[in-house]
Amino acid sequence: MALTYPFSFQEEQRWPYSDLSDPEEYLNSLDKFEHLQHDLEDYQKLKDGLKFDVATYLARAKWFRNLNEEKIKCAMCFWEEYALEVLDSVVKKLGSWTKENAERFEGENILPYYDEFLDMAAMAYCKWEDLTYLGEDLQHSLLVEWYKENAKKEQHV
């Protein structure tokens, strides 16, 4: 039994915009492409800036300064990946990325107690990697309180 295909291999491949006989429609599609290109450039700048921000955050963090060189490299990779994942999730939620979005979604607006969130995640990372955090309990009280309050609010809704 011979295989049949819903298309012919001899069909010529056409440029997707070749059906755009209306010049205005073609120009609109070009405009959309250029707008998308600007969004991508803004997003790339933001990603590059975020990598720098992660390095700055780590340089200020006491827990990070107490690590040995090998663990510093490991933590740096982890935080860069983590920060980019947070950024990607925000961009997916918005559907695009522009400078206006960047102003609205700075770190403090993504999560309440943003610095505490980063500290707690850092401490959890230390615990996971079996690192010590100045011999302290690996719970951040402010953030734990915030989660408790939110859990109560959600139960009442």
N, C-alpha and C positions, 0 to 999 in steps of 0.2 A: 504494500500500500504506500503510495507516494505521499510525502509531506506537502501540504499546501500552506502558503504564507499569505497573510492578508495584504501584502504589498509586493511589489516587484523590485528585485535588486537593481533593475535598470532605471528605476525612477530617479530623476535628478533631484538632488538635495537643493532646496531653495532657501534663500535668506528669509528669515521669519518676517521681515518688514517689507518683503517684495509685494505683498498684497495691499500695502498702504498707498493707494493711489491718491488719496487726499493729502496734499502737502501740509495742511494744518495738523492733521492727525500724526503725520510723520514727525513734524517739529515738536508736538506735544510729547511723543515718545522719547525724542532726544532730550527734551527738557527734563523729563522724569529720570532718564539715565544720568544726566549731569547732576541732578539733585541727589540721587542715590550715591554718586561718586563723592560729592561733598560730604555727605553723611559718613561714608566709609573713611574718608580722610580725617574727619573730626574724631571718629571712633578710634582710629589708629593713634592719633595724637593723645587721646585720653588713655588708651592702654599703655602707651609709652610713659605718660605722666604717672600712671598708677604704679608701674614698676618702680619708679623713683620714689613715690610716696611710701611704698612698702619698705624699701631700703631705709628711708628716713624713720618710719615707725619702728622698725627693728633696732635701729641705732639708738633710739631713745628708750627702748624697753630694757628694764633691769634684768629680766630673766634671760634675754638674748645675750647681753654682755657677759653673763656668767657661763656661757657654753664654751666648749673647746672648739677648735677650728673646724674639725670634721662635722660636728653637729651644727655649727653656724651655717655651713654650706647647705646642709640638709634642711634646716629651718627656713633659709632664704628661698629655696626651691618650693617648699611647701607653701609659704606665704604668697609667693608670686602666683602660683596656681590658684590658691584660694581666692585671692583678690580678683583675678581675672574671671573666675567662675561667678563671683558675686556680680561683677560688672556685666557679664554675659546674660545672667538671669534678669537683670534690670532692663537691659536692651531688648531682650525677647519680650518682656512684659510691655514695653513701650511700643514695640514694633519697628522703631527706627531710633536713630541717635542724632541729636543736633546739639548745638551749643546751648540752646535754651534748656534742653533736657539735662545737660551737664550741670547747669546752674541749679535746677530744681532737685537733682538727685545727688547732691554731695553726701559724703559719708554720714554726716549727722542726721540727714533726712532719710537715709535708708533704714536705719535702726535707731531706736532710742538707746541712750547710754552707749553710743558707738564705741568709744575708747574702752569702756568696760567690757563690751562684747569682744573686742579684739584681744584684750588681756585674758579673758576667760577662755577663748578659743586657743590662745597661745599656751595657756597653762594646761588645757586638755591635751594639746599636742605634746607638750613636755611629758605629761603622764603616759600618753600612748607610746611615746618613744623611750619611756623609762628614764627621763631626764629629771633632775631635781629642780624645783623652783624655790630657791632660797630656804628650803626645808619647811615651807609653809603648806597649809591645806590648799588643795587645788580647787577651791570654790570662790567665786567672787560674790561677796554678800549683796552688793547693790543689784547686780543682774539677777541673782536668785530671787531677791525681793520683788523685782519687777515682774518676773515670770509668775510668781505666786499671785500677785495682784491681778495680772491678766487672766490667769486660770480662774480666779474667783469671778471676774467680770464675765467671762465666757460661759460659766455655769449658770449665771443669773439671766443670760439672754435667751 
